[in-house]
Structure formats: C-alpha cells, structure tokens
C-alpha cells in the first residue's frame, strides 16, 4: 500500500472547561455565605471591584423579582412566562457606586430645645460626661453608635461553672490539678472522653486516685457531668434525687431494651408491675441526657432564604430574590480610566489592569447569570407546586429535575446545582428547594400520581389520630390509602413508617394503652 500525504478539512464542536467556566459552575451551587466569602477574597485581590451599599441592593431586589399569574379556573396547572419577562437585565451594574447624601446640618437638635430648664451645675458637668462618653468603645462624634454586645455580661461556659465549684470539694492542690486535667477532657455534652487509666499513666498517679477525684467531680452541678456513658449519666442524676433504687438501676443498665420498647423483659428485670414501670419511665424522661449543652455558647445560625414567595392581591404569586443574599458587586471604571491613562500600554501595570478588568466583568456577569438561573428554577417550582402553596402538603405534586430542566430549557445538572443548599420562604414555611422534588406514587383509580412526601404525611396523620383500642396495622394503612386513591404496597408503608421513626402497631398499642391508664389514674 502506497503512503501519501493529504489534507482534510473537518469541523466539530467541543466544550472546553476553562477555569472561568468551572468557577461559574461552582458559583451556581454556592450558598450565600460561601458566595460572600468568595467575593470578599476577589475584592482583596482586584482593585477594580467594590462592594456596593444597600441602595444598590434595593435596586437589584426590585429588578430581580417577578409576578407569576396563575389561571383562576385551574390554579393547579400554572401557566405564564418562562421567567424572562419582567426580569430586568444587569442585576449587577458595572458602574462606580455614588456617595450617600449627608443629612442637613440645620436640624433643630440642640439640647437647649429638648431640656430648656436644664441649667446650672448639670450643664457645667456636661463636658466631663461627654469626654467620658467619647473615651468609651463606640463613642465619639465619628462613631456609628454603641454596640450593646459590649455591655452584656459574658455567658459562662461549662468549664467556668465547674472550675468555680472544684475548690470547694477538693482542698488538696494535687487533686485540683487532676480535676483540671479531667475538665479538659469533657465534650460539649459534659461526658468524659478519656479513660482514667490513660489519665493516670499520663500524670504518673495511681488509677485509684484518679477514680477518687472523678467520683467527687460527679457530684458537681449540673448533675450528670463527668459521666462516661448515658447509663452512668442518668444514674448520677437519679442518685442526686435519691431515686437510684435497685429497680431503677436495673432499668438504667438496660437502656437498649427501653429503646426497643421491650417492656415485658424490663418488667421482669426490674421486678415491678406495669404501673410502676410507667412511673419509672416518666422519671427517666425528666432527666437530661446531655447536661453540658445548657452552657453551650455557640449561637444557632438562622437559615436565610434565597427566594421569597408571597401571595399577590390579584391571586398571583410574587417570586423575588432575597436582597440579603444578593452580593452587591460593582466595577469601578472611573478608577480604571484614571489609572490606565497614566500607564503605558506595553507596561506590566497596564496588563495587570486589563486582567483585573476582565476578571471583574466576568464576575459580575457570572453573578447576574446565577441570579437569573435561580429565578428561573424558583419560578418553575412555584408553577408546578401551586397546589401545595395553596392547600398544604397533601397537595404536593411529584416532581423531578428533568421536568424543571425541560421547562426552563436547561440541563438537569444545572437545576441540581441550583437547588442544592438553597431555601425558599413561602406562606407555608421555609423549605429547601430539594423538598419540592419527590418520587411519584401511582394512583389506585388511574388518576394523577401522588407525591411520596404527601403520602408520608397522610401516614403520619393517620397514626397520630388513632385510638388505643383501634391501632392501625400496616395492612390497615394500605387499605385506607387505597380508599383515598393511593396504590401503595405494605412493605413500602413499613419502609416509610420506619423512616419516620414510628414503631410498629404492636408497640404503639402497648404504649397508648399504658399512657391511657396513666392518664386515667
């Protein structure tokens, strides 16, 4: 075969994952906290980027909202625009932020007008008081005001409370050092993580001395601290209440039977009757399994919604982006123009400025596209789940990523990234966007399918309303659901029930009868 060289013209398309494209994908799935951290890092590196004030955020919020009208004859099938109408472009303006206007200086704010009769010695003391105020944190003419957190007493931690009590029960200095070492081994719940043998080996002390100090520390407040297990924690609290009798000790030592609700075996081990066992269980419920958490100082972080849905007066749903989660990024083009005019085009400074400008423009475009995509996905979810917003979880429709992706003409992976760690505030409450995507369950009558979440809600409601003498078995639940138009197998009902931590019908009947007897007595 002869070899010959030839030229061919071939045309193909390919998607190259550039670093900026990968970064745009990452921006799409970031939470607003992670996004603000990323923007703060970019602002530090890029002199052309600025974080706008609240006025720009209010303008962005007005632009990033839309009313979605729903037909009055069938609100269950929402129709309307695809999210492009009413959604104005340029959520992030590439302009320099202006300075806020200052308040007029002619306001009638003199103290003589507020307190006309306040003259004499008090007026003479005013300069001294003003000087003291200026010397305080947050004071002074240029200050923005007091920070009330500076004047609030610091909340004591668990270690602070224990260290205050240790000198009163351990007079020996060596024992106090051992106690301090044991305090350092406590976790947030107040449990001792290390073993006494390891502590004795580390400190060069006998194990008996470490155990003696530990038993003394277990007498401190809050009761239950320095326990090495849940059983020991409950036993310490019962001992403090003088309720650790042999029957209660047997119950505490067999908590695994209590978790399985094996009350018959517990009655034999404790040697008590049914009524006494019910009283013992009531005392166990009053105990604190994690005594150290009451001194926990970590503040709970509230979930901030990314989308807000409100009912409009004309019967539509108003969907908007939350201004608190929208980063306000501006490109300072005035600074770029002033600096670039002073530098040569072929210099390194000019290249650095051009690179910063390209990065800033890319970031603003990426943030704008991120906001648009979130709005499109949220709008389609509102259209699909309109019945849920009106009537509740019983009317939650089955929905998957493919349905939303086809409606907004995007890929399923894009919708998946948008719905990750994003929250929507609705009249029904705060929900993660993933909540609205549920599995479809067939209908027994051949009608519309049912959502798995709505079926679980029905099962939970039926079990909560059952009476002690009419506890529903899994087969009974299947029959009730089939009468309601839901075709579900018994093993699926059992799987949903176990996922919701609901015991079986036998265990529920035993518990409900015991509670009914306790209430009657």
N, C-alpha and C positions, 0 to 999 in steps of 0.2 A: 504494500500500500504506500502510495506516494504521500509525503508530508508537504503541506503547503500552508503558507500564512494567509489569513483572510481577516477582514474587518466585518463586524456585525454591530448593528445599532439596536439596542434593547432598552426598553423603557419600563420601569417598575416603580412602585410606590412603597415606601417603608417609613416607619415611625422610629425616630431616633430619640432615645430617652436622654435628653440633655440634663445637666444639673438643675437648670431653672425649671424645666418641666417636672422633674422629680420633686423639687421644692414646692411647686404649685400643688402637686398631689398631696404632699404632706400638710400643706396649709389647709386643705379642704377637710381633713379629718382631725385637725387640732381643736381642742376646746378653747374657749375664750381666754382662760388663764394661760394656757400654753402659747396661744397666739400673742397675747400681750408681752409675755417674756421674750418671744422671738423678735417682736417688733422693737422692744427695748434694746436688744442686742444689735439690731440693724441700725438703730438711731445712733448708738455709740460709735459704730464704725463708719457711718455715712454722714458727712456734714451737711448734705442737702436734704436730709429727712428731718421732719419735725412732727411732734405730736400735737394735734390741734386741741383747741379748747372745747368747752361744752357747747358753744354756739354752732360749731361745725357739726357736732354730733347730733344736735337737734335738727339741723338741716338734712343730715343723712337719714335720720329716722323718718322725716317726712317723705323723703324720696324713696326710701326702702319699705314702703307699705302699699297695700292694695286691698280693695274691697272685692270680695268674690260673691257675686249674686247667685242665688240658688233658685230654681223654678219653684213657685209656690205650689203647683199641682203635684210635684214629686220631688220633695227635698231629699229623698233617699238617693237620687241619682243626680249629683251636682254637675252642672254644665257651666261653661264660662270660658274665659280666655285662658290661654296656656301659661299665664304668668308673665308674659311680656308686656301686655297692655297695662298702663298705669304705673309701671315700674320704670322710673326715670333713670337714665344713664348717669355715669360719673358720680358714683357714691363717694368716691374719694377724689376731691378736687386737687388738681396739680397747680396749686396757687399758694402764695405766701399768706399765712394767716395774719389778719389785721389785729391791731391792738385794741383792747376793750376801752370803751369810753370811761372817763373818770366822772365821779359824782360831782355835782356843782358844789362850789365852796361857799355858797351863800345860804346854806341851810341854817335854820334857826335852831342851833344845837347848843347854845350856851347854858352853863349851869345856873346862871342867874335867872334865866327864864323858867327853869324847872323848879328851882328852890329859891324863890325871891326873898324869903325871910331867913335863909340860912347864912347868917353873917356873924362876925365876931371871932372867937377863938377857933371855932371849927374851920373857918376859912383860912386862918393862919396855919393850921396844921395840914392843909391840903397839899402843899408842895412836898412835905415829907412823905405823905402817904403815896403820892404819885411816884416819888422816887423809889419807894419800896416796891410798888407795882411794876415799875419798869425793870427792876432787878430780878423779878420772878420769871420762871420759864413761861414763855408765851406772852409776856408783857411788852410794853413799849409801843411807840407810835407806829412803827413799821410792822408790827406783829399782826397776824391774821386772827388772833384771839386765843383764848385759853383752850388747852386740851384737858378735858375733865378727867381723862385717864391718869393724868399726872397727880391728881389729888385723891384717887381711890386707893384704899389700902390693898396691898398685895395679898392675894388669897394664899393661904397656907397649903403646902403640899403634904403628902402623906409622910415624907421623911421629916419635915419640920414638926409635925404633930408628935411623931414617935420620939424624936430627939428631945423634945421638951419633957417627956414622961420618963425617959430612961434614968436620969439622975435620981429620981425618987424611989426607984425599985432596985437599983444596982449601986450601992455606995462604993464598991471597990472599983478602982480606976482600971484595973486589968479587965474586969468584967465589962466595963463600959466600952473599952476598945473592941472586945469581942462582939459586943452588941452592935457597935457601929459597923463592924465588918458584915454582920448579918443583915443590917438595914440596907446596905449597899446591894445585897443580893435579892431584894424584893422586886417583883414586877409591878406593873400598873394596877393589878387586881389585889395586891397585898400578899401574894403567895411567895414562899421561899423557893428560889430556883436551885440553889446549890445544896449539896448534901453536907451533913455535919462532919462526915469522915473527911471530905476534901478540905473543909474549913479547918479542922483540927490538924491535918497534915500541913496546910499552908501556914498556920500560925504557930505550929510546934507545941500544941496543947493537947491534953488527953481528950478523947471523944466525950467522956463523961462530963467534963467541964463545959464543953460546947453545948451538950444537951441540957445541962442545968441552966445555962443562960437562955437558951431557946425557950424552955418551958416558962421562964419568968417573963420573957418578951411576949409570949402568947396571952398574957394577962392584960396587955395594954389595950387601949381604945384605938381604933374601933375593934370590937370583938371579932375574932376570926383571922386577924393578921398573923403572919409568920406560919401559916398552915402550909403543909406540903402536898395536900390533896384536897379535893372537895369534901370528902368524908371527914377529914380532920378539921376543916374549916367550920362545917356545920356542928361538929361535936364541941368545938371550942365555944361557939355561941350558945349551944344548949347548956353547956356546963356553967357559963356565966349566968344563965337564967335558972340554974338549979333544976333542970329538966332532963338531965342525962341519966335516966334510969336504964336498967338492963333492956327493957323493951325498945326504948328509943335508940339505944346504942346498937341493937341488932338491926334496926331499920336503917340507921346511918351507914352501917357496914355493908348493906346490900342495896345500894342505890341503883345498881344495874337492874335488879328486879323491879324497882319502882319505875325505872324508865320503860321497861317492857309492860308495865301495868299488870304484873303478875301478883295480884292482891291475895290470891289464895295461898301461895307459898309464903308471902310476907306475914300473913296471919299465923301460920304455923311456926315460922322462925321467931317471931316476936312474942308468941303466946298470948295474943289478945284477940278480942272479938272484932266484929265488923265496925261497930260504933267507935270503939277505942282506936282502931286503925284510922278511921276518918278524922278523929281529933288529932292524931299524931301527924297525919298528912297536912292538916291545916296549920299546925305549928311549923312544919318544915317549910311551907310556902311563905311564912312570915320572915324567914331568915334571909340574910344577904349572902349570896354565893360569891360575890366579889366585893369585899368590904373596902378595898383600896380605891375603887373607882369614884367614891363620893368626894375624894380630894383631887380628882383629875383636873388639871388646869387647861388642858387643850380645848380651845373653843371649837364648837361644832360649826362647820362651814355650810352655809346655806347654798342650795342649788339655785343658780341664776338661770332663768330660761333664756334661750336663744331666740325663740319665736313667741309672740303673744297673739292669741286669737280672742277676739271679742265679738259679741253679737251686735250688729248694727241695728239702728231703729227701723230700717226698711226690710228687715228679715234676712239680711245677708250676713256673711261672716267677714270680719275685718282682720286680715292677717298682716302682721308687720314684724320687722326685725327689732329686737330689743336694743335700744340705743346704748344701754350699759355694757353690752357685749360687743359693740361695733368699735374696732380700733380706729382712731382718728389720726390718720397719717397724711401729711402734706409734704409737697415738694417745694422747696424754697428756690424758685427760679430766679428771683432777684439777686440772691447771693451768688448763684451760678453765673449770672450775667456780669456781675461786678468783678468777680474773681477771674473769670475767663478773659475779660478784656485786658487784664494786667499780665497775663502769661502768654508765652509764645505757643504757637500751635504745635510745634515739634518738641516741646519740652515734656518732661516727665509729669509735671504738675497738670498740664493740660490733659494728658492721657488719664491721669487719676481722676480728674473732674468728670471727664466723659464717661468713665467707667461707673463713677458714683451716680451720674445722671441716668444711665441705662438701668442700673440696679434699682434706683428709686422709682423710675417709671414702671419697671417690671413688677415691683412690689405693690404699687397702687393698682395696677391692672389685675394682679392676682387677687388682691383683696376684694376688688369690685366684682370679679368673676365668682369668687367664693360666696359673696353675699347674694348674687343673682341665683346661683345654684341652690343655695339653702332656701331661698324664697320659692323657687320652682318646686322643689321637693315638698316643702311645707304646704304649699297651695294645693298640690295634688292629693296629699294626705287628707287635708280638710275636705276636699271634694269627695273622696272615697269614704271617709268616716263621718259624713254629715249626720247620719242617724245616731251615731254614738254621742256626738256633741249635743244632740237634742234630747235624747231619751235615756242615755246611760249605757253601761257595759253590756246589757242584754242585747243591744242592737249593734255591737261591734262586728264589722264585716271581716271575712277572711281577706287578707291582702298579702301580696308578696312583692319582692323587689322588682321582679320582671314587669309586673303591671304598671308600677310607677315609672320605671325606666322607659317603657314603650310610650307612655302618655306624654312624658316630657322630652322624649327623643334623646335620651342619654343612655350610657352603659350602666349595667347593674352594679358594677364595681364602684362607679361614681356615686350612685344612690346609697350604697352600703357605707361608703366613707362619710357621706353627709349625715346619715342617721346615727353614726357612732358618737356617743357621748354628747348628743345634742338634745335639748329639752324644749318642750312646748307647753306654754301656760294656756290652759283652756278654761272655759266655765266649769268643766268637770274636775279640774285639778291640774296638777303638774305631772306630765308624763314624758318619758323618754321617747324619742321618735321610733325606736325599735319596738315599743309597746304596741303600736298600731299594726305591726306585721305579725299575723297569726296564721296558724295552719287551718285549712278548710276541712270541715267535717260535713259529710253528706247528710241530706235531709231524708227522713223516712217517708215523706209524702211526695218526693220528687220535685220539691220547690227549690228555693235558694239555699245555698250551703250556709253553714253556721260556723262562726269563729270558735276556735278552741278556747280562747280566753273567756268568751261569753258562756260556753258550756261549763267550764270550771267554776264560773261564778254561780251558775244555776245549781251545780252540785253542792257548793259551799252553802248556798242559801237554804237548800232543802235539808241538809244535815243540821244547820243551826236552828231550824224551826221544828225539828222532830221532837216528839214527846218520849218520856222514858218508857212507856208501855207500847210505843209504836216506832221503834228504831228501824230505819230503812237499811236493808242489806244492799249489796252491790247489784243484785238482780232486781230488787225493787226500784233502785235508782235508774236502771236501764229501762224498765217498763214506764216509769214516769217521764223520762226523757223521750222515749219513743212516742208517747201520747202527745208530747209537745212538739213533735216533728223532728227530733234529733235521732239519727241512727248511729248508735254507739255500742260497741262490744263491751262485755262485762270486764274483760281484762284491761280495757282502756280506762274504764271507770275506776278500777282498782289502782291503776298507774297514776291517774290524776289525783285520787284521794291520798295516796302515799306521798306524792309530790307536795301536797298542801299540808303535810304532817297531821292528817286526820286519821285517828285509829279506826280499827275495824268495827263492824256493827256489834260484835260481842263485847269488846272493850268499852264502846260508847254506852251500851245498855247497862253495863256494870257501874260505870261512873255516874251516869244520870240517875240511876236508882239510889246510889249512895248519897249523891248530893240532894236528892229529893227527901230522903229520910233525915238527913242532917238539917235541912230547912224546916221540915215538919216538927222536929224536936226542939 
